[in-house]
Amino acid sequence: MKLAKGRISKLIGESALLRRMAFRNIFLVAINTFLNI
């Protein structure tokens, strides 16, 4: 049970990190697009 809990929290942490990176990329692309118009 402890192992599964750790694995789940690790997955959640990784997905949160990926989401943050994706958000940052989208944000930067939006800024670049806005500046290029």
N, C-alpha and C positions, 0 to 999 in steps of 0.2 A: 504493500500500500504506500509506504514511504517513497519507494522508487518511482512508482507511477505519478505520485504527487510532484516529485522533483522534475520528472520528465515533462509533465503538463505545464508547470511553471516555466520551464526552459522554453517550451514551444511558444507560450504566451509572450515571453520576453523577446524571443526572436521575431515573432510576428509584429510586435509593437515596434521593434527597431526597424524592421523592413517597412512598416507603414510610415514611420517617421521619415525614413529616407525617401520613400515614394512621394510623400507630401512635400518634402523639401525640393525634390526634382520638379514636381508640378508647379510649385511656387516660383522657382527660378525660371522655368520655361514661360510662365505667365508674365513675369516681369520683363523678360527678354522680348517677348512678343509685343507687349505694351510699348516698350521703348522703341521698337523697330517700326511701329506703325507711323 
